[in-house]
Amino acid sequence: METKIIKRDGKKETFSPEKIKNAIRKAFLSVGSVATEDVITNILCSVKITNGSTVEDIQNQVEIALMKEEYYDVAKSYMLYRQKHYEDREVRDKLQFLMDYSNAKNAATGSKFDANANVENKNIATLIGELPKSNFIRLNRRMLTDKLKEMYGKEVADQYINLLNNHYIYKNDETSLANYCASITMYPWLISGTASIGGNSKAPTNLKSFAGGFINMVFMVSSMLSGACATPEFLMYMNYFIGLEYGEDYYLNTNKIVDLSIKQRTMDKVITDYFEQIVYSINQPTGARNYQAVFWNISYYDRYYFDSLFGEFYFPNGTKPHWESLSWLQKRFMKWFNQERTKAILTFPVETMALLSENGEVKDKEYADFTAEMYAEGHSFFTYMSDHADSLSSCCRLRNEITDNGFSYTLGAGGVSTGSKSVLTINLNRCIQDASRKGVDYMSFLEEVVDLVHKAQVAYNENLKYLQEKGMLPLFDAGYINMSRQYLTIGVNGLVEAAESLGIEITDNPMYLAFVQQVLGLIEHYNKKYRSKDLMFNCEMIPAENVGVKHAKWDKRDGFKVNRDCYNSYFYIVEDDTVNIIDKFRLHGRDYIEHLTGGSALHLNLDEHLSQSQYRQLLRVAAQEGCNYFTFNIPNTVCNDCGHINKQNLNECPVCGSKNLDYLTRVIGYMKRVSNFSQERQIEASQRHYAKVSQL
Amino acid sequence: MLKYHSYNIVFQEIPGEVTLAINLSNCPNGCKGCHSPYLQQNIGNVLTENVLEQFIAKYRNAITCVCFMGGDNDPYNVQQLAEFIRKKIDGELKTAWYSGKSKLPEYIDLNNFNFIKLGPYVEALGALDSPTTNQRFYNIVNRKLIDKTTLFQKRMNKINGYK
């Protein structure tokens, strides 16, 4: 029977001894000698070829045989020849990618690694960002495995790669070198400008320098993060500078003409012009981030939440934040932004309204009513609700617990500086099904994975500390963020699917709750076990744009039970239309999210807007159920013909009557055109169940 | 006797309320173009006070209103159940009835309801949100029917209103 060997492209081919012989002859010729048949036979004696040998393996054996027979020159020449071909192949692959990318429908579909809908168009700048991604993945893996080997031994390092390659775990944002996302304190910037993070702008002194400097600062900070940059003090600082210019009670006289140019602008116009400058600038594609816009996030607070966070805060001039004017500014910004979004597609800032709850109701009635009013006006934003001012969202998905609400004269409000250094995700469906398949107790298997994931995160942290020691991470050095207050995040994906595989019904029932508590409780147990003075862990149900699709695809391919094409970040089955909106709040209520310390936002998909009183009631439901992080998602319509943007989910443009429409939705955390999502995600979005409740 | 097929939490049927809607079967009206013709069949389980109490217990603090969708095969029973909610459960929970009849039987005490929808579905005239609809939506105040059908028209105007 003839021997089949495996070529580089994976195809099988009948083994031909002539090909090796020719290669050996050429190698001898290249150093000016000739290989006789006897010599060649001798060399081939040491080369063992069986069915399934790979080309690479055979060439390795030839190298060793040449050296064994002491033809060192020839061996060297052979190796150099192989290396050259390897490089050619790599360039050829990159070229192929370049062509495929250029031909792809949009940037997310063309992207081989880390598809991301935040890239609006594909062009030479986004292509430049794509090309080195595979190198970053290799580099990141090498850095991490080297560190794991050093800290825990080779076995652990090998196990990490093994779990990664076999899709039990997934390293998020492996295509970037920077730490993930951060909520920053702007106090260092307020005191000394951007010099400490490598810039040359001085501290802001007035409203104008605040607005300009803020944009630059956000760009600089974002270029040193792979994920989002949250500025929870944005409006508080802006309010401070407006106050310096027009007095603390400016909000009582906003119709006053304050611009004496020919334009004669009112104070309100001056303020909203600054909103415009900041928001439009930050939504631009950014050179330093491969033509992505920066992921900018802000927060609004009710009076009580604000008091808890900033009650001790002092500005450099010794004054305290002025709540009444800030409250006016928060509301003004929100109203302005909602209106502006009917003029242009503006993704950022992602906004979170932080509300304190008490006895199953929002404590600050005024802000509860206002929040409901804004939802009813069609504005799209997140709400974070808690009985304590215990968290801030650092990006459109992660919330991070605040460990210190104190104030310092160098760093400002300590609480706001938080975030996640790195996310490493466990594919629960594969782990649990694979354990069952092998007849192993799934909790013991999961425990091994959870332990390893923590070790990998500790190793990541060591590498990050090394970079900091070398002065590579000025955000930490300058105090914008703090190494020991940033979390290492353990992500989970495929939780619903894992429960389904065990025959558990996905509804609010004791068995499902016990499963959720058991699995997430295990992770929290390890989060505490590995916690130290410098290390903090949290757990998040990840919504990453492409991981959920990838996991489903890989698991299906490998014969696991997969009931849908995307693992979502909810405790319920998205396509199950017997789960009503209150059930959803309940399934994201306190019992289920207890161990989900990094949070997971509940996205309530509705096909029509509700009224203010209905949203107001749902805020009560959230407070009663203990669902702390949620948003309402109603697709907005964009007309591809006349450009009209409508807050409603329509099938015909109300202006020009065109049916050539696109929709804006939060497929992940941020609002984007559905056509910008990767093709797989677009399919998922179209199958997503929008609660269609009307039976009129 | 009333039978129910399913229930849901709805928002559009009763403006401003978060409503537990109970879909009753055995509908005798047989409107042409009915959105859920299966409800004309004799399907589902019997809706007793006990069952109703359980539903409400599950969603008590979350909902502001309970709406009977249908039930024209036994209007007396619908009224009894509405009265049961009024008297035995909680005076604050509102009650509503989506009837396909143009007129309710004389013996119905309107005080048992906060909202009532009347009228069969006529395909050519459309549902409540159609400007030509024959159906009426009423708010009940002191046993009087106050026509609030325009709330549904307003909702449609709002959808088209960003012109």
Interface residues (C-beta under 8 A of the other chain):
Chain A: T342 G360 T578 N580 I581 I582 D583 F585 L606 E608 L610 S611 S613 Q614 Q617 L618 R620 V621 Q624 E625 N646 K647 Q648 L650 P654 V655 V693 S694 Q695 L696
Chain B: S6 N8 I9 V10 F11 Q12 E13 P15 G16 E17 V18 A21 N23 H35 S36 Y59 N61 A62 I63 T64 M69 Y98 A127 L128 D129 F152 K158 I159 N160 Y162 K163
